[in-house]
Amino acid sequence: MPRIQAATVVEHRAAQRRALLDAAYALLSETPDTPPGLGAVAARAGLARSSIYSYFRSREDLLSAVVEDMFPRWSDKIVEAMVDADDPVWAYVDANLQLVADGEHAIVGALATFTPQTFRDSRIMDMHDSLVLPLVDALRANGVSDPSLTAKLINTLVHAGTEAIEAGRDVDEVRTAIRQALGR
């Protein structure tokens, strides 16, 4: 019987699951064009290959869990950037562009290719849609009359910036262009 490495079995299992998610994420970061195998994920997490099946039924199940884990992490980074910013709207735009430049969006894109069914799940779609809520709140706080429409238009620029960065444009060049388009 393996020894648990936490105060309780529940904490141990949570830590092992976290280690597997982090290992899958790390492998995706290194080679986003190749879905990681369960054996590679388990090895990266320091577990036996057979142990991974105690947490995930299949590679698709693991990758779906990575997707579900990524949205709150992305949102937390955006909110963190916006909290004390002088211009929270620009902080929202800039933080999203930086996450794209850091490769986060490429991982999401790879996951969408590997597990398209996950992105059709209503919970995942709700998580994706909620990413814009901090922007809507910031616009509302700034007195924008239709914050939802304005957020949608700003996100159109963010998506265009995402495409430009992923096509090889420099993130600072994209920032400058979007800043000019927003009149900031």
N, CA and C of each residue as an Amber inpcrd file, in Angstrom:
protein
   552
   0.8390000  -1.1730000   0.0000000   0.0000000   0.0000000   0.0000000
   0.8910000   1.2470000   0.0000000   0.7040000   2.1470000  -0.9830000
   1.5260000   3.3550000  -1.0200000   1.2350000   4.2470000   0.1830000
   2.2440000   4.9720000   0.6110000   2.0740000   5.8740000   1.7430000
   1.4930000   7.1860000   1.2490000   0.5470000   7.7210000   2.0140000
   0.0110000   9.0260000   1.6490000   0.9920000  10.0950000   2.0950000
   1.0030000  11.1800000   1.3690000   1.9630000  12.2350000   1.6470000
   1.2610000  13.5340000   2.0120000   0.1570000  13.3750000   2.7660000
  -0.5870000  14.5350000   3.2460000  -1.2400000  14.1470000   4.5640000
  -1.8690000  15.1190000   5.2080000  -2.4770000  14.8580000   6.5100000
  -3.6380000  13.8720000   6.4130000  -4.3600000  13.8980000   5.3010000
  -5.4960000  12.9890000   5.1200000  -5.4320000  12.3680000   3.7360000
  -6.1910000  11.3070000   3.5500000  -6.2750000  10.6740000   2.2330000
  -6.8820000  11.6440000   1.2210000  -7.8780000  12.3960000   1.6480000
  -8.5220000  13.3610000   0.7470000  -7.5040000  14.4000000   0.2710000
  -6.7080000  14.9220000   1.1830000  -5.6810000  15.9010000   0.8010000
  -4.6300000  15.2720000  -0.0960000  -4.2640000  14.0440000   0.1880000
  -3.2950000  13.3250000  -0.6360000  -3.8210000  13.1650000  -2.0640000
  -5.0710000  12.7170000  -2.1840000  -5.6590000  12.5300000  -3.5160000
  -5.7540000  13.8690000  -4.2610000  -6.1130000  14.9160000  -3.5670000
  -6.1950000  16.2380000  -4.1990000  -4.8150000  16.6820000  -4.6890000
  -3.7900000  16.4280000  -3.8850000  -2.4290000  16.7980000  -4.2850000
  -1.9670000  15.9660000  -5.4770000  -2.2810000  14.6820000  -5.4920000
  -1.8950000  13.8170000  -6.6150000  -2.6070000  14.2630000  -7.8930000
  -3.8980000  14.5640000  -7.7670000  -4.6620000  15.0250000  -8.9370000
  -4.0750000  16.3410000  -9.4540000  -3.7520000  17.2430000  -8.5320000
  -3.1440000  18.5190000  -8.9160000  -1.8200000  18.2870000  -9.6380000
  -1.0160000  17.3680000  -9.1230000   0.2730000  17.0560000  -9.7470000
   0.0690000  16.5180000 -11.1640000  -0.9550000  15.7010000 -11.3610000
  -1.2220000  15.1660000 -12.7010000  -1.6890000  16.2660000 -13.6510000
  -2.5570000  17.1470000 -13.1800000  -3.0060000  18.2690000 -14.0230000
  -1.8260000  19.1720000 -14.3800000  -0.9870000  19.4670000 -13.4000000
   0.1850000  20.3180000 -13.6480000   1.1550000  19.6460000 -14.6190000
   1.3100000  18.3380000 -14.4920000   2.2040000  17.6020000 -15.3950000
   1.6580000  17.6250000 -16.8210000   0.3600000  17.4100000 -16.9690000
  -0.2480000  17.4570000 -18.3120000  -0.0970000  18.8430000 -18.9130000
  -0.3210000  19.8690000 -18.1090000  -0.1720000  21.2390000 -18.5690000
   1.2620000  21.5170000 -19.0020000   2.2190000  21.0720000 -18.2100000
   3.6340000  21.2870000 -18.5420000   3.9890000  20.6000000 -19.8570000
   3.5160000  19.3850000 -20.0410000   3.7990000  18.6680000 -21.2870000
   3.1420000  19.3630000 -22.4740000   1.9370000  19.8590000 -22.2910000
   1.2680000  20.6060000 -23.3690000   2.0210000  21.8990000 -23.6780000
   2.5820000  22.5320000 -22.6540000   3.3520000  23.7590000 -22.8680000
   4.5910000  23.4960000 -23.7140000   5.2010000  22.3440000 -23.4770000
   6.4260000  21.9860000 -24.1970000   6.1480000  21.5630000 -25.6290000
   5.0890000  20.8100000 -25.8480000   4.7500000  20.3070000 -27.1820000
   3.2420000  20.4110000 -27.4130000   2.7420000  21.6370000 -27.6760000
   1.2960000  21.8170000 -27.8120000   0.6840000  21.1040000 -29.0230000
   1.5020000  20.6490000 -29.9510000   0.9700000  19.9500000 -31.1230000
   0.7510000  18.4620000 -30.8770000   1.1790000  17.9700000 -29.7170000
   1.0920000  16.5410000 -29.4290000   0.3850000  16.3240000 -28.0990000
  -0.7280000  15.5920000 -28.1060000  -1.3830000  15.3330000 -26.8230000
  -0.5180000  14.4120000 -25.9700000  -0.3390000  14.7520000 -24.7060000
   0.5280000  13.9220000 -23.8650000  -0.1240000  12.5770000 -23.5510000
   0.6760000  11.5310000 -23.5260000   0.1860000  10.2110000 -23.1500000
   0.0690000  10.1130000 -21.6360000  -0.7660000   9.2030000 -21.1860000
  -0.9650000   9.0340000 -19.7530000   0.3170000   8.6190000 -19.0440000
   1.1070000   7.7720000 -19.6880000   2.3680000   7.3500000 -19.0840000
   3.3130000   8.5130000 -18.8800000   3.3920000   9.3840000 -19.8730000
   4.2700000  10.5590000 -19.7650000   3.7900000  11.5040000 -18.6750000
   2.4740000  11.6750000 -18.5750000   1.9190000  12.5560000 -17.5420000
   2.2130000  11.9810000 -16.1570000   1.9610000  10.6890000 -16.0000000
   2.2200000  10.0470000 -14.7040000   3.6990000  10.1630000 -14.3430000
   4.5780000   9.8990000 -15.2980000   6.0160000   9.9850000 -15.0350000
   6.4090000  11.4010000 -14.6250000   5.8810000  12.4000000 -15.3210000
   6.1900000  13.8000000 -14.9910000   5.7180000  14.1340000 -13.5780000
   4.5860000  13.5410000 -13.1820000   4.0370000  13.7930000 -11.8430000
   4.7020000  12.9360000 -10.7720000   5.5690000  12.0200000 -11.2000000
   6.2440000  11.1560000 -10.2420000   5.4080000   9.9850000  -9.7640000
   4.4620000   9.5700000 -10.5910000   3.5730000   8.4620000 -10.2450000
   3.7590000   7.3070000 -11.2200000   3.3350000   6.1390000 -10.8040000
   3.3220000   4.9980000 -11.7090000   2.2040000   5.1990000 -12.7300000
   2.4170000   4.6960000 -13.9450000   1.4170000   4.8610000 -15.0030000
   0.0540000   4.3690000 -14.5600000   0.0070000   3.2430000 -13.8710000
  -1.2830000   2.6840000 -13.4560000  -2.0020000   3.5800000 -12.4400000
  -1.2680000   4.4030000 -11.7140000  -1.8790000   5.2780000 -10.7080000
  -2.7840000   6.3300000 -11.3230000  -2.4770000   6.7410000 -12.5370000
  -3.2520000   7.8120000 -13.1600000  -4.7200000   7.4080000 -13.3400000
  -4.9500000   6.1020000 -13.4810000  -6.3220000   5.6340000 -13.6870000
  -7.1760000   5.7540000 -12.4250000  -6.5690000   6.0090000 -11.3030000
  -7.3290000   6.2770000 -10.0820000  -7.9220000   7.6860000 -10.1090000
  -7.4310000   8.5060000 -11.0390000  -7.8580000   9.8960000 -11.1060000
  -8.5730000  10.2250000 -12.4140000  -8.1590000   9.5860000 -13.4950000
  -8.7260000   9.8670000 -14.8200000  -8.9250000   8.5550000 -15.5630000
 -10.0840000   8.4200000 -16.2170000 -10.4170000   7.1870000 -16.9370000
  -9.6350000   7.0270000 -18.2390000  -9.2810000   8.1720000 -18.8460000
  -8.6540000   8.1310000 -20.1660000  -7.8840000   9.4320000 -20.3970000
  -7.1450000   9.4750000 -21.4910000  -6.4400000  10.7050000 -21.8430000
  -7.4410000  11.8310000 -22.0880000  -8.5560000  11.5200000 -22.7330000
  -9.5770000  12.5350000 -22.9900000 -10.1320000  13.0950000 -21.6810000
 -10.3420000  12.2150000 -20.6990000 -10.8240000  12.6360000 -19.3870000
  -9.7990000  13.5720000 -18.7220000  -8.5310000  13.2200000 -18.8020000
  -7.4680000  14.0620000 -18.2500000  -7.4270000  15.4130000 -18.9550000
  -7.4550000  15.4140000 -20.2820000  -7.3770000  16.6670000 -21.0240000
  -8.5970000  17.5410000 -20.7770000  -9.7520000  16.9250000 -20.6200000
 -10.9550000  17.6930000 -20.2710000 -10.7870000  18.3570000 -18.9120000
 -10.1730000  17.6480000 -17.9810000  -9.9190000  18.2180000 -16.6530000
  -8.9250000  19.3730000 -16.7450000  -7.9530000  19.2730000 -17.6270000
  -6.9970000  20.3700000 -17.8230000  -7.7390000  21.5940000 -18.3540000
  -8.6370000  21.3910000 -19.3050000  -9.4320000  22.5080000 -19.8410000
 -10.2160000  23.1660000 -18.7120000 -10.8970000  22.3450000 -17.9430000
 -11.7230000  22.8650000 -16.8490000 -10.8710000  23.6140000 -15.8330000
  -9.6480000  23.2100000 -15.6510000  -8.7300000  23.8370000 -14.7130000
  -8.1630000  25.1490000 -15.2550000  -8.0390000  25.2570000 -16.5700000
  -7.3960000  26.4270000 -17.1680000  -8.2470000  27.6890000 -17.1040000
  -9.5570000  27.5620000 -17.2670000 -10.3940000  28.7580000 -17.3110000
 -10.3330000  29.5680000 -16.0150000 -10.4750000  28.9430000 -14.8400000
 -10.3420000  29.7570000 -13.6150000  -8.9490000  30.3630000 -13.4590000
  -7.9180000  29.6440000 -13.8800000  -6.5550000  30.1870000 -13.7920000
  -6.4180000  31.4150000 -14.6840000  -6.9560000  31.3270000 -15.9030000
  -6.9120000  32.4670000 -16.8350000  -7.6690000  33.6370000 -16.2140000
  -8.8690000  33.3800000 -15.7410000  -9.7000000  34.4250000 -15.1400000
  -9.0120000  35.0650000 -13.9380000  -8.4090000  34.2580000 -13.0860000
  -7.7080000  34.7900000 -11.9140000  -6.5860000  35.7420000 -12.3250000
  -5.8710000  35.3950000 -13.3840000  -4.7790000  36.2580000 -13.8470000
  -5.3180000  37.5910000 -14.3680000  -6.4480000  37.5330000 -15.0540000
  -7.0600000  38.7600000 -15.5780000  -7.5250000  39.6510000 -14.4250000
  -8.2560000  39.0480000 -13.5050000  -8.7780000  39.8100000 -12.3650000
  -7.6310000  40.3930000 -11.5460000  -6.5920000  39.6190000 -11.3290000
  -5.4300000  40.1020000 -10.5790000  -4.8150000  41.3340000 -11.2490000
  -4.7410000  41.3170000 -12.5720000  -4.1790000  42.4570000 -13.2990000
  -5.0830000  43.6880000 -13.1940000  -6.3920000  43.4510000 -13.1000000
  -7.3490000  44.5520000 -13.1000000  -7.5330000  45.2040000 -11.7310000
  -7.2960000  44.4590000 -10.6650000  -7.6740000  44.8910000  -9.3140000
  -7.1600000  46.2730000  -8.9550000  -5.8930000  46.5110000  -9.0400000
  -5.3220000  47.7890000  -8.6200000  -4.8920000  48.6600000  -9.7960000
  -5.3410000  48.3240000 -10.9840000  -4.9190000  49.0680000 -12.1760000
  -5.5930000  50.4370000 -12.2310000  -4.8400000  51.4190000 -12.6960000
  -5.4170000  52.7500000 -12.9190000  -6.4770000  52.6950000 -14.0080000
  -6.2650000  51.8330000 -14.9850000  -7.2020000  51.6660000 -16.0980000
  -7.5400000  50.1750000 -16.2050000  -8.5500000  49.7120000 -15.4650000
  -8.8630000  48.2810000 -15.4600000  -9.2830000  47.7450000 -16.8220000
  -9.8420000  48.5880000 -17.6650000 -10.2260000  48.1250000 -19.0060000
  -8.9680000  47.7830000 -19.7970000  -7.9950000  48.6860000 -19.7600000
  -6.7500000  48.3940000 -20.4650000  -6.0250000  47.2090000 -19.8140000
  -6.0880000  47.1050000 -18.5010000  -5.4510000  45.9840000 -17.8050000
  -6.0490000  44.6630000 -18.2740000  -7.3580000  44.6320000 -18.5060000
  -8.0270000  43.4330000 -19.0340000  -7.4540000  43.0680000 -20.4020000
  -7.3960000  44.0580000 -21.2910000  -6.8760000  43.8340000 -22.6420000
  -5.4260000  43.3710000 -22.5730000  -4.6160000  44.1030000 -21.8340000
  -3.1900000  43.8220000 -21.7670000  -2.9060000  42.4460000 -21.1540000
  -3.6160000  42.0970000 -20.1040000  -3.3960000  40.7930000 -19.4750000
  -3.7600000  39.6520000 -20.4240000  -4.8370000  39.8180000 -21.1710000
  -5.2020000  38.7930000 -22.1560000  -4.1360000  38.6570000 -23.2320000
  -3.6390000  39.7790000 -23.7280000  -2.5990000  39.7370000 -24.7610000
  -1.3330000  39.0750000 -24.2230000  -0.9870000  39.3710000 -22.9660000
   0.2080000  38.7790000 -22.3850000   0.0450000  37.2690000 -22.2230000
  -1.1340000  36.8240000 -21.8170000  -1.3740000  35.3820000 -21.7010000
  -1.2320000  34.6930000 -23.0570000  -1.6840000  35.3620000 -24.0920000
  -1.5240000  34.8100000 -25.4470000  -0.0420000  34.7580000 -25.8010000
   0.6700000  35.8540000 -25.5410000   2.1020000  35.8950000 -25.8520000
   2.8720000  34.8450000 -25.0560000   2.3990000  34.5410000 -23.8470000
   3.0560000  33.5340000 -23.0060000   2.7330000  32.1020000 -23.4360000
   1.8270000  31.9570000 -24.4070000   1.5140000  30.6270000 -24.9210000
   0.2910000  29.9670000 -24.3170000  -0.3770000  30.6310000 -23.3940000
  -1.5540000  30.0390000 -22.7460000  -2.6560000  29.7340000 -23.7550000
  -2.8960000  30.6560000 -24.6640000  -3.9760000  30.4510000 -25.6350000
  -3.6530000  29.3110000 -26.5880000  -2.3930000  29.1410000 -26.9130000
  -1.9930000  28.0270000 -27.7930000  -2.3200000  26.6930000 -27.1400000
  -2.1700000  26.6280000 -25.8270000  -2.5040000  25.3960000 -25.1150000
  -4.0040000  25.1510000 -25.1800000  -4.7900000  26.2050000 -24.9790000
  -6.2440000  26.0640000 -25.0830000  -6.6200000  25.6150000 -26.5000000
  -5.9720000  26.2010000 -27.5020000  -6.2390000  25.8020000 -28.8840000
  -5.8980000  24.3470000 -29.1360000  -4.7830000  23.9100000 -28.5900000
  -4.3950000  22.4990000 -28.7360000  -5.4210000  21.6000000 -28.0650000
  -5.8420000  21.9860000 -26.8730000  -6.8430000  21.1880000 -26.1610000
  -8.1550000  21.1390000 -26.9380000  -8.5180000  22.2240000 -27.5850000
  -9.7420000  22.2280000 -28.3970000  -9.6340000  21.2440000 -29.5550000
  -8.4360000  21.0870000 -30.0800000  -8.2050000  20.1220000 -31.1570000
  -8.2450000  18.6990000 -30.6270000  -7.6280000  18.4760000 -29.4710000
  -7.5370000  17.1240000 -28.9110000  -8.8500000  16.6500000 -28.3040000
  -9.6210000  17.5600000 -27.7210000 -10.8630000  17.1810000 -27.0400000
 -11.9980000  18.1350000 -27.4230000 -12.3940000  18.1510000 -28.6800000
 -13.4320000  19.1120000 -29.1080000 -14.7440000  18.9610000 -28.3420000
 -15.0620000  17.7460000 -27.9080000 -16.3110000  17.5350000 -27.1720000
 -16.3230000  18.3140000 -25.8620000 -15.1650000  18.5150000 -25.2630000
 -15.0740000  19.2570000 -24.0040000 -15.5540000  20.6830000 -24.1980000
 -15.2250000  21.2780000 -25.3300000 -15.5780000  22.6710000 -25.5800000
 -17.0410000  22.8420000 -25.9600000 -17.7550000  21.7260000 -26.1250000
 -19.2020000  21.7830000 -26.3600000 -19.9810000  21.5770000 -25.0690000
 -19.2880000  21.2480000 -23.9990000 -19.9070000  21.0430000 -22.6950000
 -20.4080000  22.3910000 -22.1700000 -21.6340000  22.4280000 -21.6710000
 -22.2240000  23.6950000 -21.2360000 -21.4410000  24.3410000 -20.0880000
 -20.8580000  23.5470000 -19.1940000 -20.0590000  24.1190000 -18.1040000
 -18.8360000  24.8440000 -18.6420000 -18.1900000  24.2410000 -19.6390000
 -16.9930000  24.8560000 -20.2250000 -17.3880000  26.1230000 -20.9860000
 -18.4910000  26.0530000 -21.7120000 -18.9490000  27.2410000 -22.4400000
 -19.2900000  28.3680000 -21.4620000 -19.9070000  28.0230000 -20.3230000
 -20.2070000  29.0410000 -19.3090000 -18.9210000  29.6360000 -18.7370000
 -17.9170000  28.7790000 -18.5010000 -16.6320000  29.2840000 -17.9970000
 -16.0110000  30.2490000 -18.9900000 -16.0520000  29.8840000 -20.2640000
 -15.4870000  30.7500000 -21.2990000 -16.2310000  32.0830000 -21.3330000
 -17.5510000  32.0140000 -21.3060000 -18.3440000  33.2420000 -21.3550000
 -18.1150000  34.1300000 -20.1370000 -17.8090000  33.5240000 -18.9900000
 -17.6160000  34.3110000 -17.7710000 -16.2920000  35.0730000 -17.7700000
 -15.3830000  34.7500000 -18.6880000 -14.1050000  35.4540000 -18.7330000
 -14.2730000  36.9500000 -18.9890000 -15.3670000  37.3280000 -19.6310000
 -15.5910000  38.7350000 -19.9580000 -16.2410000  39.5120000 -18.8050000
 -16.7470000  38.8300000 -17.7930000 -17.4870000  39.5090000 -16.7300000
 -16.6820000  40.5880000 -15.9950000 -15.3980000  40.3720000 -15.7010000
 -14.6420000  41.4650000 -15.0570000 -14.5650000  42.7170000 -15.9390000
 -14.5020000  42.5350000 -17.2360000 -14.4830000  43.6790000 -18.1470000
 -15.8320000  44.3970000 -18.1130000 -16.9070000  43.6380000 -18.1600000
 -18.2490000  44.2420000 -18.0930000 -18.3910000  45.0400000 -16.7970000
 -17.9370000  44.4580000 -15.6900000 -18.0170000  45.1670000 -14.4050000
 -17.2030000  46.4570000 -14.4200000 -16.0060000  46.4140000 -14.9890000
 -15.1590000  47.6110000 -15.0550000 -15.7980000  48.6850000 -15.9230000
 -16.3830000  48.2730000 -17.0300000 -17.0480000  49.2390000 -17.9080000
 -18.2610000  49.8490000 -17.2150000 -19.0220000  49.0270000 -16.5180000
 -20.1830000  49.5140000 -15.7660000 -19.7240000  50.5270000 -14.7080000
 -18.6420000  50.2060000 -14.0010000 -18.1210000  51.1070000 -12.9700000
 -17.6450000  52.4310000 -13.5640000 -17.2320000  52.3960000 -14.8350000
 -16.7940000  53.6190000 -15.5180000 -17.9480000  54.3730000 -16.1580000
 -19.1790000  53.9000000 -15.9420000 -20.3560000  54.6080000 -16.4370000
 -20.6900000  54.3640000 -17.8920000 -20.1540000  53.3210000 -18.4800000
 -20.4720000  53.0000000 -19.8790000 -21.9320000  52.5880000 -19.9500000
 -22.6670000  53.1640000 -20.9000000 -24.1160000  52.9420000 -20.9560000
 -24.5120000  51.5170000 -21.3430000 -23.7430000  50.8660000 -22.1950000
 -24.0340000  49.4720000 -22.5700000 -22.7460000  48.6630000 -22.4080000
 -22.4280000  48.2860000 -21.1620000 -21.1540000  47.6200000 -20.9150000
 -21.0240000  46.2670000 -21.6170000 -22.1170000  45.5550000 -21.8100000
 -22.0370000  44.2450000 -22.4820000 -21.6410000  44.4000000 -23.9430000
 -22.2470000  45.3520000 -24.6310000 -21.8980000  45.5870000 -26.0390000
 -20.4650000  46.1050000 -26.1440000 -20.1040000  47.0370000 -25.2870000
 -18.7510000  47.5800000 -25.3220000 -17.7250000  46.4840000 -25.0520000
 -18.0170000  45.6100000 -24.0980000 -17.1130000  44.4920000 -23.8040000
 -16.9800000  43.5770000 -25.0100000 -18.0740000  43.3400000 -25.6870000
 -18.0320000  42.4930000 -26.8890000 -17.1390000  43.1330000 -27.9600000
 -17.2480000  44.4200000 -28.1340000 -16.4240000  45.1120000 -29.1310000
 -14.9500000  45.1110000 -28.7200000 -14.6750000  45.3270000 -27.4450000
 -13.2860000  45.2760000 -26.9740000 -12.7210000  43.8740000 -27.1680000
 -13.5140000  42.8610000 -26.8730000 -13.0460000  41.4920000 -27.0560000
 -12.8020000  41.1510000 -28.5160000 -13.5030000  41.8180000 -29.4100000
 -13.2190000  41.6280000 -30.8330000 -11.7830000  42.0700000 -31.1280000
 -11.3570000  43.1690000 -30.5260000  -9.9720000  43.6200000 -30.6860000
  -9.0000000  42.6440000 -30.0260000  -9.3620000  42.1400000 -28.8490000
  -8.5040000  41.1710000 -28.1650000  -8.3470000  39.9130000 -29.0230000
  -9.4450000  39.4410000 -29.6070000  -9.3660000  38.2440000 -30.4570000
  -8.5180000  38.5050000 -31.7080000  -8.6780000  39.6890000 -32.3000000
  -7.8410000  40.0310000 -33.4560000  -6.3750000  40.1130000 -33.0370000
  -6.1180000  40.6740000 -31.8600000  -4.7590000  40.7240000 -31.3370000
  -4.2020000  39.3350000 -31.0810000  -5.0530000  38.4480000 -30.5750000
  -4.6570000  37.0550000 -30.3380000  -4.2100000  36.4100000 -31.6460000
  -5.0070000  36.5760000 -32.6760000  -4.6610000  36.0030000 -33.9780000
  -3.3500000  36.5820000 -34.4970000  -3.1660000  37.8870000 -34.3280000
  -1.9400000  38.5290000 -34.8090000  -0.7120000  38.0000000 -34.0530000
  -0.8140000  37.8890000 -32.7350000   0.3070000  37.3870000 -31.9310000
   0.6290000  35.9450000 -32.3190000  -0.4160000  35.1320000 -32.4450000
  -0.1850000  33.7310000 -32.7890000   0.3120000  33.5620000 -34.2340000
   0.1140000  34.5800000 -35.0600000   0.6430000  34.5450000 -36.4240000
   2.0590000  35.0960000 -36.4980000   2.5980000  35.5330000 -35.3370000
   3.9900000  35.9680000 -35.3200000   4.2290000  37.4410000 -35.0710000
   3.1610000  38.2430000 -34.9380000   3.3590000  39.6650000 -34.6600000
   3.8600000  39.8430000 -33.2280000   4.6650000  40.8410000 -33.0110000
   5.1990000  41.1440000 -31.6960000   4.0810000  41.6530000 -30.7850000
   4.0480000  41.1690000 -29.5630000   2.9850000  41.5350000 -28.6330000
   2.9700000  43.0390000 -28.3700000   4.1210000  43.6830000 -28.3180000
   4.1500000  45.1300000 -28.0810000   3.5600000  45.8950000 -29.2620000
   3.8140000  45.4160000 -30.4570000   3.2270000  46.0310000 -31.6550000
   1.7010000  45.9000000 -31.6100000   1.2170000  44.7430000 -31.2160000
  -0.2280000  44.5160000 -31.1150000  -0.8240000  45.3830000 -30.0130000
  -0.1350000  45.4690000 -28.8790000  -0.6010000  46.3350000 -27.7830000
  -0.7710000  47.7700000 -28.2690000   0.2390000  48.2580000 -28.9560000
   0.2070000  49.6410000 -29.4420000  -0.9730000  49.8590000 -30.3710000
  -1.1950000  48.9460000 -31.2910000  -2.2960000  49.0870000 -32.2430000
  -3.6490000  49.0690000 -31.5280000  -3.8090000  48.1610000 -30.5660000
  -5.0890000  48.0860000 -29.8430000  -5.2670000  49.3060000 -28.9540000
  -4.1970000  49.7510000 -28.3280000  -4.2820000  50.9610000 -27.4910000
  -4.7340000  52.1530000 -28.3430000  -4.1910000  52.2650000 -29.5370000
  -4.6010000  53.3600000 -30.4340000  -6.0650000  53.2000000 -30.8510000
  -6.4640000  51.9710000 -31.1650000  -7.8540000  51.7420000 -31.5740000
  -8.8310000  52.0670000 -30.4420000  -8.4070000  51.8400000 -29.2070000
  -9.2750000  52.1490000 -28.0610000  -9.1600000  53.6030000 -27.6150000
  -8.2360000  54.3350000 -28.2140000  -8.0520000  55.7380000 -27.8400000
  -7.4500000  55.9040000 -26.4540000  -6.5710000  54.9600000 -26.0820000
  -5.9380000  54.9970000 -24.7520000  -4.4720000  55.3350000 -24.8860000
